[in-house]
């Protein structure tokens, strides 16, 4: 649920000082952006509703960030966003880092029930990180050059996406990825992946297992795994639209894709929910701080 977020302040967002927690506050005029400010009588510092959030830096107005959100929800690339908005190419990656921080943990409360479809999607590591054999060739098949992504959905339109590791999943990794997202006693619909047995056994699931080789030629309407297969296909399109992305940040991209695939349906509603979450999320990140962390010892940047 996009409305689930950690609450940092009272319901009016200014019931207490975000720095010391004191409720001894008073009005202190408005800033240059016409945002009302308050002053804490205890710590003597002033603040606004954006203090301590990703909006604390007024270089990121909510209106501009809403536009950025809508573009990200439309699978626009970061370079494309920079070109269309005539911004520096360093700005969208910085905004994306803030977005990923706000969305962190958004899938924790997702629990699928009833008919539950699961499958794994494999996505390659970036070329520089791929392993090679002694003769210089790459291993074939589902090697450790492939990132395994766990995907689950149910008949109520809910879905989740989780990084499962590299190569074929083990029972322990399958348990870690899926167990907390499937209600005990649900009906599991899946391919014949062996590691799924641990879920059936430990969550007391009924199951419906299908041979993926036999059903892959069926029309979508007749394919019993169509629901999860479609998510696999859309996820690949989404990740490909950000070709060259840092695989270390895959979890952030999966959280964003979760927002795209789950209610509410309208993009403006999704953006509003994310903005609401951001206003209540205690996190700040300065531009210089972000690029100081992202700059390697060789002076190259990783987006």
HELIX and SHEET records of a PDB file:
HELIX    1   1 UNK A   62  UNK A   72  1                                  11    
HELIX    2   2 UNK A   78  UNK A   84  1                                   7    
HELIX    3   3 UNK A   89  UNK A  103  1                                  15    
HELIX    4   4 UNK A  127  UNK A  129  5                                   3    
HELIX    5   5 UNK A  171  UNK A  178  1                                   8    
HELIX    6   6 UNK A  179  UNK A  181  5                                   3    
HELIX    7   7 UNK A  194  UNK A  196  5                                   3    
HELIX    8   8 UNK A  197  UNK A  202  1                                   6    
HELIX    9   9 UNK A  212  UNK A  215  1                                   4    
HELIX   10  10 UNK A  220  UNK A  222  5                                   3    
HELIX   11  11 UNK A  226  UNK A  240  1                                  15    
HELIX   12  12 UNK A  247  UNK A  249  5                                   3    
HELIX   13  13 UNK A  250  UNK A  261  1                                  12    
HELIX   14  14 UNK A  267  UNK A  280  1                                  14    
HELIX   15  15 UNK A  287  UNK A  294  1                                   8    
SHEET    1   A 3 UNK A  25  UNK A  30  0                                        
SHEET    2   A 3 UNK A  36  UNK A  40 -1                                        
SHEET    3   A 3 UNK A  46  UNK A  48 -1                                        
SHEET    1   B 5 UNK A 159  UNK A 166  0                                        
SHEET    2   B 5 UNK A 146  UNK A 154 -1                                        
SHEET    3   B 5 UNK A 115  UNK A 124 -1                                        
SHEET    4   B 5 UNK A 187  UNK A 191  1                                        
SHEET    5   B 5 UNK A 206  UNK A 210  1                                        
END                                                                             
